[in-house]
Amino acid sequence: MSFSQNITAHTWTNDRLILYTDRGEVLLAETSGDFKMMMSESPVHDFSIRYAINSRPDGFVIADNAGCYIVYE
């Protein structure tokens, strides 16, 4: 499977690097940078361009330029 190379946002958690692409793919990588997986719950094309991603103690949040957000726990 081919993922977009255009990363629009990223954040670090304790054990993962979370990347968000311009196609709505949420990609997980190890702290070493090794690719882990694309989250099956990725909001591909569900809302507009994502500009912010922030880690939380129990997950992370992705927000877009229209004021919408998705919380992952």
PDB file of N, CA, C and O in Angstrom:
ATOM      1  N   MET A   1       0.841  -1.175   0.000  1.00  0.00           N
ATOM      2  CA  MET A   1       0.000   0.000   0.000  1.00  0.00           C
ATOM      3  C   MET A   1       0.886   1.239   0.000  1.00  0.00           C
ATOM      4  O   MET A   1       1.905   1.278   0.690  1.00  0.00           O
ATOM      5  N   SER A   2       0.506   2.234  -0.760  1.00  0.00           N
ATOM      6  CA  SER A   2       1.275   3.463  -0.877  1.00  0.00           C
ATOM      7  C   SER A   2       0.613   4.582  -0.073  1.00  0.00           C
ATOM      8  O   SER A   2      -0.578   4.854  -0.229  1.00  0.00           O
ATOM      9  N   PHE A   3       1.402   5.224   0.786  1.00  0.00           N
ATOM     10  CA  PHE A   3       0.899   6.327   1.599  1.00  0.00           C
ATOM     11  C   PHE A   3       1.396   7.647   1.031  1.00  0.00           C
ATOM     12  O   PHE A   3       2.417   7.695   0.344  1.00  0.00           O
ATOM     13  N   SER A   4       0.676   8.705   1.319  1.00  0.00           N
ATOM     14  CA  SER A   4       1.082  10.031   0.881  1.00  0.00           C
ATOM     15  C   SER A   4       2.397  10.413   1.553  1.00  0.00           C
ATOM     16  O   SER A   4       2.626  10.065   2.712  1.00  0.00           O
ATOM     17  N   GLN A   5       3.250  11.116   0.842  1.00  0.00           N
ATOM     18  CA  GLN A   5       4.503  11.626   1.386  1.00  0.00           C
ATOM     19  C   GLN A   5       4.332  13.037   1.956  1.00  0.00           C
ATOM     20  O   GLN A   5       5.276  13.602   2.509  1.00  0.00           O
ATOM     21  N   ASN A   6       3.121  13.608   1.821  1.00  0.00           N
ATOM     22  CA  ASN A   6       2.851  14.970   2.276  1.00  0.00           C
ATOM     23  C   ASN A   6       2.294  14.946   3.697  1.00  0.00           C
ATOM     24  O   ASN A   6       1.093  14.765   3.898  1.00  0.00           O
ATOM     25  N   ILE A   7       3.164  15.127   4.670  1.00  0.00           N
ATOM     26  CA  ILE A   7       2.780  15.130   6.076  1.00  0.00           C
ATOM     27  C   ILE A   7       2.300  16.528   6.444  1.00  0.00           C
ATOM     28  O   ILE A   7       3.036  17.499   6.276  1.00  0.00           O
ATOM     29  N   THR A   8       1.071  16.638   6.944  1.00  0.00           N
ATOM     30  CA  THR A   8       0.524  17.945   7.309  1.00  0.00           C
ATOM     31  C   THR A   8       0.646  18.231   8.796  1.00  0.00           C
ATOM     32  O   THR A   8       0.597  19.391   9.204  1.00  0.00           O
ATOM     33  N   ALA A   9       0.805  17.190   9.622  1.00  0.00           N
ATOM     34  CA  ALA A   9       0.933  17.380  11.061  1.00  0.00           C
ATOM     35  C   ALA A   9       1.584  16.139  11.662  1.00  0.00           C
ATOM     36  O   ALA A   9       1.525  15.052  11.087  1.00  0.00           O
ATOM     37  N   HIS A  10       2.202  16.317  12.823  1.00  0.00           N
ATOM     38  CA  HIS A  10       2.794  15.177  13.533  1.00  0.00           C
ATOM     39  C   HIS A  10       2.870  15.494  15.018  1.00  0.00           C
ATOM     40  O   HIS A  10       2.797  16.654  15.421  1.00  0.00           O
ATOM     41  N   THR A  11       3.019  14.451  15.826  1.00  0.00           N
ATOM     42  CA  THR A  11       3.239  14.596  17.264  1.00  0.00           C
ATOM     43  C   THR A  11       3.951  13.346  17.776  1.00  0.00           C
ATOM     44  O   THR A  11       3.922  12.290  17.144  1.00  0.00           O
ATOM     45  N   TRP A  12       4.581  13.492  18.920  1.00  0.00           N
ATOM     46  CA  TRP A  12       5.229  12.374  19.599  1.00  0.00           C
ATOM     47  C   TRP A  12       4.403  11.985  20.815  1.00  0.00           C
ATOM     48  O   TRP A  12       3.888  12.853  21.519  1.00  0.00           O
ATOM     49  N   THR A  13       4.274  10.694  21.067  1.00  0.00           N
ATOM     50  CA  THR A  13       3.734  10.194  22.327  1.00  0.00           C
ATOM     51  C   THR A  13       4.906   9.527  23.048  1.00  0.00           C
ATOM     52  O   THR A  13       6.045   9.609  22.587  1.00  0.00           O
ATOM     53  N   ASN A  14       4.638   8.881  24.153  1.00  0.00           N
ATOM     54  CA  ASN A  14       5.723   8.211  24.878  1.00  0.00           C
ATOM     55  C   ASN A  14       6.402   7.128  24.059  1.00  0.00           C
ATOM     56  O   ASN A  14       7.607   6.914  24.193  1.00  0.00           O
ATOM     57  N   ASP A  15       5.643   6.440  23.210  1.00  0.00           N
ATOM     58  CA  ASP A  15       6.214   5.308  22.498  1.00  0.00           C
ATOM     59  C   ASP A  15       5.981   5.313  20.993  1.00  0.00           C
ATOM     60  O   ASP A  15       6.309   4.334  20.323  1.00  0.00           O
ATOM     61  N   ARG A  16       5.419   6.398  20.442  1.00  0.00           N
ATOM     62  CA  ARG A  16       5.121   6.433  19.001  1.00  0.00           C
ATOM     63  C   ARG A  16       5.286   7.832  18.434  1.00  0.00           C
ATOM     64  O   ARG A  16       5.153   8.836  19.135  1.00  0.00           O
ATOM     65  N   LEU A  17       5.578   7.863  17.148  1.00  0.00           N
ATOM     66  CA  LEU A  17       5.497   9.076  16.351  1.00  0.00           C
ATOM     67  C   LEU A  17       4.220   8.942  15.538  1.00  0.00           C
ATOM     68  O   LEU A  17       4.031   7.939  14.850  1.00  0.00           O
ATOM     69  N   ILE A  18       3.340   9.935  15.606  1.00  0.00           N
ATOM     70  CA  ILE A  18       2.079   9.897  14.881  1.00  0.00           C
ATOM     71  C   ILE A  18       2.154  10.935  13.777  1.00  0.00           C
ATOM     72  O   ILE A  18       2.432  12.107  14.034  1.00  0.00           O
ATOM     73  N   LEU A  19       1.904  10.504  12.545  1.00  0.00           N
ATOM     74  CA  LEU A  19       1.968  11.372  11.371  1.00  0.00           C
ATOM     75  C   LEU A  19       0.596  11.464  10.735  1.00  0.00           C
ATOM     76  O   LEU A  19      -0.160  10.493  10.722  1.00  0.00           O
ATOM     77  N   TYR A  20       0.280  12.629  10.212  1.00  0.00           N
ATOM     78  CA  TYR A  20      -0.990  12.809   9.528  1.00  0.00           C
ATOM     79  C   TYR A  20      -0.710  13.328   8.131  1.00  0.00           C
ATOM     80  O   TYR A  20       0.036  14.295   7.974  1.00  0.00           O
ATOM     81  N   THR A  21      -1.293  12.707   7.111  1.00  0.00           N
ATOM     82  CA  THR A  21      -1.006  13.086   5.732  1.00  0.00           C
ATOM     83  C   THR A  21      -2.139  13.933   5.133  1.00  0.00           C
ATOM     84  O   THR A  21      -3.221  14.056   5.706  1.00  0.00           O
ATOM     85  N   ASP A  22      -1.852  14.503   3.974  1.00  0.00           N
ATOM     86  CA  ASP A  22      -2.845  15.316   3.280  1.00  0.00           C
ATOM     87  C   ASP A  22      -4.016  14.506   2.738  1.00  0.00           C
ATOM     88  O   ASP A  22      -5.014  15.082   2.305  1.00  0.00           O
ATOM     89  N   ARG A  23      -3.910  13.185   2.756  1.00  0.00           N
ATOM     90  CA  ARG A  23      -5.013  12.317   2.329  1.00  0.00           C
ATOM     91  C   ARG A  23      -5.828  11.785   3.495  1.00  0.00           C
ATOM     92  O   ARG A  23      -6.750  10.994   3.296  1.00  0.00           O
ATOM     93  N   GLY A  24      -5.497  12.215   4.722  1.00  0.00           N
ATOM     94  CA  GLY A  24      -6.253  11.785   5.890  1.00  0.00           C
ATOM     95  C   GLY A  24      -5.766  10.490   6.499  1.00  0.00           C
ATOM     96  O   GLY A  24      -6.489   9.858   7.269  1.00  0.00           O
ATOM     97  N   GLU A  25      -4.551  10.084   6.167  1.00  0.00           N
ATOM     98  CA  GLU A  25      -3.993   8.852   6.719  1.00  0.00           C
ATOM     99  C   GLU A  25      -3.309   9.159   8.052  1.00  0.00           C
ATOM    100  O   GLU A  25      -2.509  10.090   8.144  1.00  0.00           O
ATOM    101  N   VAL A  26      -3.623   8.380   9.071  1.00  0.00           N
ATOM    102  CA  VAL A  26      -2.938   8.478  10.358  1.00  0.00           C
ATOM    103  C   VAL A  26      -1.939   7.332  10.389  1.00  0.00           C
ATOM    104  O   VAL A  26      -2.318   6.161  10.418  1.00  0.00           O
ATOM    105  N   LEU A  27      -0.654   7.687  10.382  1.00  0.00           N
ATOM    106  CA  LEU A  27       0.412   6.692  10.342  1.00  0.00           C
ATOM    107  C   LEU A  27       1.125   6.644  11.679  1.00  0.00           C
ATOM    108  O   LEU A  27       1.382   7.682  12.290  1.00  0.00           O
ATOM    109  N   LEU A  28       1.442   5.450  12.131  1.00  0.00           N
ATOM    110  CA  LEU A  28       2.167   5.265  13.386  1.00  0.00           C
ATOM    111  C   LEU A  28       3.567   4.750  13.078  1.00  0.00           C
ATOM    112  O   LEU A  28       3.752   3.871  12.236  1.00  0.00           O
ATOM    113  N   ALA A  29       4.550   5.314  13.778  1.00  0.00           N
ATOM    114  CA  ALA A  29       5.938   4.863  13.646  1.00  0.00           C
ATOM    115  C   ALA A  29       6.511   4.687  15.044  1.00  0.00           C
ATOM    116  O   ALA A  29       6.060   5.321  15.999  1.00  0.00           O
ATOM    117  N   GLU A  30       7.508   3.820  15.151  1.00  0.00           N
ATOM    118  CA  GLU A  30       8.212   3.640  16.418  1.00  0.00           C
ATOM    119  C   GLU A  30       9.054   4.883  16.691  1.00  0.00           C
ATOM    120  O   GLU A  30       9.294   5.676  15.780  1.00  0.00           O
ATOM    121  N   THR A  31       9.502   5.063  17.922  1.00  0.00           N
ATOM    122  CA  THR A  31      10.344   6.223  18.228  1.00  0.00           C
ATOM    123  C   THR A  31      11.656   6.179  17.448  1.00  0.00           C
ATOM    124  O   THR A  31      12.314   7.208  17.288  1.00  0.00           O
ATOM    125  N   SER A  32      12.038   5.012  16.969  1.00  0.00           N
ATOM    126  CA  SER A  32      13.239   4.875  16.133  1.00  0.00           C
ATOM    127  C   SER A  32      12.995   5.397  14.717  1.00  0.00           C
ATOM    128  O   SER A  32      13.939   5.582  13.949  1.00  0.00           O
ATOM    129  N   GLY A  33      11.724   5.633  14.374  1.00  0.00           N
ATOM    130  CA  GLY A  33      11.373   6.082  13.029  1.00  0.00           C
ATOM    131  C   GLY A  33      10.877   4.966  12.133  1.00  0.00           C
ATOM    132  O   GLY A  33      10.438   5.225  11.013  1.00  0.00           O
ATOM    133  N   ASP A  34      10.939   3.724  12.605  1.00  0.00           N
ATOM    134  CA  ASP A  34      10.467   2.585  11.807  1.00  0.00           C
ATOM    135  C   ASP A  34       8.949   2.615  11.694  1.00  0.00           C
ATOM    136  O   ASP A  34       8.246   2.771  12.692  1.00  0.00           O
ATOM    137  N   PHE A  35       8.445   2.464  10.457  1.00  0.00           N
ATOM    138  CA  PHE A  35       7.007   2.467  10.207  1.00  0.00           C
ATOM    139  C   PHE A  35       6.351   1.311  10.924  1.00  0.00           C
ATOM    140  O   PHE A  35       6.872   0.195  10.913  1.00  0.00           O
ATOM    141  N   LYS A  36       5.201   1.567  11.555  1.00  0.00           N
ATOM    142  CA  LYS A  36       4.463   0.526  12.270  1.00  0.00           C
ATOM    143  C   LYS A  36       3.195   0.143  11.497  1.00  0.00           C
ATOM    144  O   LYS A  36       3.022  -1.021  11.135  1.00  0.00           O
ATOM    145  N   MET A  37       2.293   1.131  11.238  1.00  0.00           N
ATOM    146  CA  MET A  37       1.030   0.818  10.578  1.00  0.00           C
ATOM    147  C   MET A  37       0.260   2.088  10.241  1.00  0.00           C
ATOM    148  O   MET A  37       0.566   3.165  10.752  1.00  0.00           O
ATOM    149  N   MET A  38      -0.739   1.955   9.380  1.00  0.00           N
ATOM    150  CA  MET A  38      -1.726   3.007   9.191  1.00  0.00           C
ATOM    151  C   MET A  38      -2.933   2.624  10.035  1.00  0.00           C
ATOM    152  O   MET A  38      -3.393   1.484   9.979  1.00  0.00           O
ATOM    153  N   MET A  39      -3.440   3.554  10.804  1.00  0.00           N
ATOM    154  CA  MET A  39      -4.603   3.260  11.645  1.00  0.00           C
ATOM    155  C   MET A  39      -5.822   3.013  10.768  1.00  0.00           C
ATOM    156  O   MET A  39      -6.111   3.785   9.854  1.00  0.00           O
ATOM    157  N   SER A  40      -6.521   1.943  11.052  1.00  0.00           N
ATOM    158  CA  SER A  40      -7.710   1.609  10.268  1.00  0.00           C
ATOM    159  C   SER A  40      -8.815   2.642  10.459  1.00  0.00           C
ATOM    160  O   SER A  40      -9.711   2.748   9.622  1.00  0.00           O
ATOM    161  N   GLU A  41      -8.764   3.404  11.549  1.00  0.00           N
ATOM    162  CA  GLU A  41      -9.760   4.443  11.818  1.00  0.00           C
ATOM    163  C   GLU A  41      -9.374   5.786  11.205  1.00  0.00           C
ATOM    164  O   GLU A  41      -9.954   6.810  11.565  1.00  0.00           O
ATOM    165  N   SER A  42      -8.416   5.803  10.296  1.00  0.00           N
ATOM    166  CA  SER A  42      -7.996   7.054   9.668  1.00  0.00           C
ATOM    167  C   SER A  42      -9.181   7.726   8.980  1.00  0.00           C
ATOM    168  O   SER A  42      -9.931   7.068   8.259  1.00  0.00           O
ATOM    169  N   PRO A  43      -9.357   9.035   9.197  1.00  0.00           N
ATOM    170  CA  PRO A  43     -10.496   9.743   8.604  1.00  0.00           C
ATOM    171  C   PRO A  43     -10.220  10.180   7.171  1.00  0.00           C
ATOM    172  O   PRO A  43     -10.355  11.359   6.843  1.00  0.00           O
ATOM    173  N   VAL A  44      -9.839   9.247   6.325  1.00  0.00           N
ATOM    174  CA  VAL A  44      -9.475   9.565   4.953  1.00  0.00           C
ATOM    175  C   VAL A  44     -10.632  10.284   4.266  1.00  0.00           C
ATOM    176  O   VAL A  44     -11.714   9.723   4.096  1.00  0.00           O
ATOM    177  N   HIS A  45     -10.391  11.514   3.879  1.00  0.00           N
ATOM    178  CA  HIS A  45     -11.331  12.365   3.137  1.00  0.00           C
ATOM    179  C   HIS A  45     -12.624  12.681   3.897  1.00  0.00           C
ATOM    180  O   HIS A  45     -13.606  13.080   3.272  1.00  0.00           O
ATOM    181  N   ASP A  46     -12.654  12.517   5.206  1.00  0.00           N
ATOM    182  CA  ASP A  46     -13.870  12.798   5.957  1.00  0.00           C
ATOM    183  C   ASP A  46     -14.055  14.258   6.326  1.00  0.00           C
ATOM    184  O   ASP A  46     -15.189  14.714   6.479  1.00  0.00           O
ATOM    185  N   PHE A  47     -12.961  15.006   6.471  1.00  0.00           N
ATOM    186  CA  PHE A  47     -13.090  16.429   6.699  1.00  0.00           C
ATOM    187  C   PHE A  47     -11.878  17.151   6.136  1.00  0.00           C
ATOM    188  O   PHE A  47     -10.960  16.502   5.633  1.00  0.00           O
ATOM    189  N   SER A  48     -11.850  18.461   6.207  1.00  0.00           N
ATOM    190  CA  SER A  48     -10.869  19.256   5.470  1.00  0.00           C
ATOM    191  C   SER A  48      -9.441  19.086   5.984  1.00  0.00           C
ATOM    192  O   SER A  48      -9.190  18.298   6.896  1.00  0.00           O
ATOM    193  N   ILE A  49      -8.520  19.823   5.399  1.00  0.00           N
ATOM    194  CA  ILE A  49      -7.094  19.686   5.682  1.00  0.00           C
ATOM    195  C   ILE A  49      -6.813  19.827   7.169  1.00  0.00           C
ATOM    196  O   ILE A  49      -7.307  20.752   7.814  1.00  0.00           O
ATOM    197  N   ARG A  50      -6.034  18.928   7.704  1.00  0.00           N
ATOM    198  CA  ARG A  50      -5.711  18.910   9.122  1.00  0.00           C
ATOM    199  C   ARG A  50      -4.478  19.766   9.369  1.00  0.00           C
ATOM    200  O   ARG A  50      -3.467  19.646   8.677  1.00  0.00           O
ATOM    201  N   TYR A  51      -4.581  20.613  10.349  1.00  0.00           N
ATOM    202  CA  TYR A  51      -3.473  21.503  10.650  1.00  0.00           C
ATOM    203  C   TYR A  51      -2.828  21.254  11.991  1.00  0.00           C
ATOM    204  O   TYR A  51      -1.720  21.735  12.232  1.00  0.00           O
ATOM    205  N   ALA A  52      -3.474  20.526  12.868  1.00  0.00           N
ATOM    206  CA  ALA A  52      -2.905  20.338  14.204  1.00  0.00           C
ATOM    207  C   ALA A  52      -3.144  18.919  14.685  1.00  0.00           C
ATOM    208  O   ALA A  52      -4.191  18.321  14.438  1.00  0.00           O
ATOM    209  N   ILE A  53      -2.152  18.406  15.371  1.00  0.00           N
ATOM    210  CA  ILE A  53      -2.280  17.114  16.039  1.00  0.00           C
ATOM    211  C   ILE A  53      -1.558  17.272  17.377  1.00  0.00           C
ATOM    212  O   ILE A  53      -0.454  17.814  17.434  1.00  0.00           O
ATOM    213  N   ASN A  54      -2.177  16.805  18.432  1.00  0.00           N
ATOM    214  CA  ASN A  54      -1.610  16.994  19.758  1.00  0.00           C
ATOM    215  C   ASN A  54      -1.767  15.711  20.563  1.00  0.00           C
ATOM    216  O   ASN A  54      -2.835  15.100  20.579  1.00  0.00           O
ATOM    217  N   SER A  55      -0.692  15.312  21.226  1.00  0.00           N
ATOM    218  CA  SER A  55      -0.773  14.104  22.044  1.00  0.00           C
ATOM    219  C   SER A  55      -1.416  14.432  23.387  1.00  0.00           C
ATOM    220  O   SER A  55      -1.340  15.559  23.876  1.00  0.00           O
ATOM    221  N   ARG A  56      -2.045  13.426  23.965  1.00  0.00           N
ATOM    222  CA  ARG A  56      -2.681  13.504  25.279  1.00  0.00           C
ATOM    223  C   ARG A  56      -2.229  12.286  26.057  1.00  0.00           C
ATOM    224  O   ARG A  56      -1.707  11.344  25.461  1.00  0.00           O
ATOM    225  N   PRO A  57      -2.410  12.271  27.373  1.00  0.00           N
ATOM    226  CA  PRO A  57      -1.991  11.104  28.155  1.00  0.00           C
ATOM    227  C   PRO A  57      -2.662   9.804  27.703  1.00  0.00           C
ATOM    228  O   PRO A  57      -2.072   8.731  27.831  1.00  0.00           O
ATOM    229  N   ASP A  58      -3.876   9.886  27.181  1.00  0.00           N
ATOM    230  CA  ASP A  58      -4.602   8.678  26.788  1.00  0.00           C
ATOM    231  C   ASP A  58      -4.814   8.562  25.279  1.00  0.00           C
ATOM    232  O   ASP A  58      -5.657   7.776  24.848  1.00  0.00           O
ATOM    233  N   GLY A  59      -4.078   9.316  24.465  1.00  0.00           N
ATOM    234  CA  GLY A  59      -4.231   9.244  23.020  1.00  0.00           C
ATOM    235  C   GLY A  59      -3.753  10.504  22.339  1.00  0.00           C
ATOM    236  O   GLY A  59      -2.719  11.061  22.708  1.00  0.00           O
ATOM    237  N   PHE A  60      -4.511  10.966  21.329  1.00  0.00           N
ATOM    238  CA  PHE A  60      -4.155  12.188  20.625  1.00  0.00           C
ATOM    239  C   PHE A  60      -5.386  12.779  19.962  1.00  0.00           C
ATOM    240  O   PHE A  60      -6.413  12.115  19.824  1.00  0.00           O
ATOM    241  N   VAL A  61      -5.270  14.048  19.549  1.00  0.00           N
ATOM    242  CA  VAL A  61      -6.364  14.789  18.918  1.00  0.00           C
ATOM    243  C   VAL A  61      -5.867  15.349  17.595  1.00  0.00           C
ATOM    244  O   VAL A  61      -4.744  15.846  17.510  1.00  0.00           O
ATOM    245  N   ILE A  62      -6.705  15.269  16.558  1.00  0.00           N
ATOM    246  CA  ILE A  62      -6.410  15.890  15.263  1.00  0.00           C
ATOM    247  C   ILE A  62      -7.478  16.944  15.011  1.00  0.00           C
ATOM    248  O   ILE A  62      -8.670  16.674  15.157  1.00  0.00           O
ATOM    249  N   ALA A  63      -7.048  18.151  14.630  1.00  0.00           N
ATOM    250  CA  ALA A  63      -7.987  19.246  14.353  1.00  0.00           C
ATOM    251  C   ALA A  63      -7.779  19.759  12.936  1.00  0.00           C
ATOM    252  O   ALA A  63      -6.673  19.688  12.399  1.00  0.00           O
ATOM    253  N   ASP A  64      -8.853  20.279  12.327  1.00  0.00           N
ATOM    254  CA  ASP A  64      -8.749  20.797  10.962  1.00  0.00           C
ATOM    255  C   ASP A  64      -8.958  22.306  10.926  1.00  0.00           C
ATOM    256  O   ASP A  64      -9.196  22.935  11.957  1.00  0.00           O
ATOM    257  N   ASN A  65      -8.868  22.876   9.733  1.00  0.00           N
ATOM    258  CA  ASN A  65      -8.979  24.322   9.573  1.00  0.00           C
ATOM    259  C   ASN A  65     -10.418  24.813   9.676  1.00  0.00           C
ATOM    260  O   ASN A  65     -10.634  26.025   9.678  1.00  0.00           O
ATOM    261  N   ALA A  66     -11.404  23.941   9.760  1.00  0.00           N
ATOM    262  CA  ALA A  66     -12.804  24.336   9.895  1.00  0.00           C
ATOM    263  C   ALA A  66     -13.272  24.259  11.345  1.00  0.00           C
ATOM    264  O   ALA A  66     -14.443  24.511  11.626  1.00  0.00           O
ATOM    265  N   GLY A  67     -12.380  23.916  12.266  1.00  0.00           N
ATOM    266  CA  GLY A  67     -12.748  23.834  13.675  1.00  0.00           C
ATOM    267  C   GLY A  67     -13.261  22.476  14.115  1.00  0.00           C
ATOM    268  O   GLY A  67     -13.721  22.333  15.248  1.00  0.00           O
ATOM    269  N   CYS A  68     -13.194  21.475  13.248  1.00  0.00           N
ATOM    270  CA  CYS A  68     -13.596  20.114  13.610  1.00  0.00           C
ATOM    271  C   CYS A  68     -12.394  19.383  14.214  1.00  0.00           C
ATOM    272  O   CYS A  68     -11.245  19.728  13.937  1.00  0.00           O
ATOM    273  N   TYR A  69     -12.667  18.383  15.031  1.00  0.00           N
ATOM    274  CA  TYR A  69     -11.579  17.605  15.600  1.00  0.00           C
ATOM    275  C   TYR A  69     -12.024  16.163  15.820  1.00  0.00           C
ATOM    276  O   TYR A  69     -13.214  15.860  15.902  1.00  0.00           O
ATOM    277  N   ILE A  70     -11.015  15.276  15.912  1.00  0.00           N
ATOM    278  CA  ILE A  70     -11.247  13.870  16.178  1.00  0.00           C
ATOM    279  C   ILE A  70     -10.333  13.488  17.338  1.00  0.00           C
ATOM    280  O   ILE A  70      -9.146  13.813  17.332  1.00  0.00           O
ATOM    281  N   VAL A  71     -10.889  12.796  18.332  1.00  0.00           N
ATOM    282  CA  VAL A  71     -10.133  12.367  19.506  1.00  0.00           C
ATOM    283  C   VAL A  71      -9.886  10.862  19.384  1.00  0.00           C
ATOM    284  O   VAL A  71     -10.821  10.090  19.175  1.00  0.00           O
ATOM    285  N   TYR A  72      -8.633  10.454  19.514  1.00  0.00           N
ATOM    286  CA  TYR A  72      -8.262   9.037  19.524  1.00  0.00           C
ATOM    287  C   TYR A  72      -7.796   8.687  20.922  1.00  0.00           C
ATOM    288  O   TYR A  72      -6.936   9.362  21.488  1.00  0.00           O
ATOM    289  N   GLU A  73      -8.369   7.626  21.477  1.00  0.00           N
ATOM    290  CA  GLU A  73      -7.960   7.170  22.815  1.00  0.00           C
ATOM    291  C   GLU A  73      -7.432   5.763  22.744  1.00  0.00           C
ATOM    292  O   GLU A  73      -7.037   5.199  23.765  1.00  0.00           O
TER     293      GLU A  73
END
